Amino acid sequence: MAILNRFLYLLKLLEELVELGAFLNTPLGTAGVFCLLSYQALILMGCDAVDGAILASTATLTLYCMVNRPVD
């Protein structure tokens, strides 16, 4: 019975990972990942934490607006 419980737990974990992957493929999820990665890159380049957060948020907002702009 313990093996079945572990297998059920594994299946639930896989289902949640698929849902996370589906969310990350949306424009909002992509923008969130971009924000986190750009923030980390700015910190590694030597920016202060506050400046890095502001720059990463600005770059993410620009990317999000470019991806979601209306088509003429």
N, C-alpha and C positions, 0 to 999 in steps of 0.2 A: 504494500500500500504506500509505503514511503517513496518508492520509485515512481509510482503514478502521480503522487503529489509534486515531486520534483519535475516531472515531465509537464504537468499542467502549469507549473510556475514558469518553465521555459517557454511554453507556448504563449502564455500571457505576456512575457517579456518581449518575445518576437512581435506580437501584435502591437505592443506599445512602440517598439522601434519602427515599425512600418508606419504608424500614425505620425511619429516624429518626423520621419523622412518625408511624408506627404506634406506636413506643415512647412518643412524647410524648403520645399519646392514652390511655395507660394511667394508672391513678392514681399510680403511682410516678413516671412521667415528668412528669405535671402537677405533682406536689409538688416535683420538682426544679426545674422552671421557676419555680414560685412562690417557692421559696427564693432562687434567684438574683435574681429581679426585686425581691423584697422587701428583700434585702440591699443591692442597688444603691440602692433608694429610701431606705433608712435612712441609707446613707452620704451621699447627696445632701442629706438633711435635717440632717446635721451630727453624726450619732452616731459614736462611735469604732468602729474596725474590729472589736474584740472584742465590744463591746456590740451592734453591728449583726448580727454573726454569731450571737450568742446569741438575740437577738430574732427574727431571721429563721428560725432553726432551731425556736424555740418555736412561732412562727406556722405554720410548715410542718408540724410534728408535729401541731398541733391540727387543721389542715385535713385532713391525711391520715387522722387518726382519725375525723373527722366524715364523710369520704367513704366510709370502709371499715367503718363501724360495722354490726353485724349488724341485720337487720330483724326485728322481732318478729312 
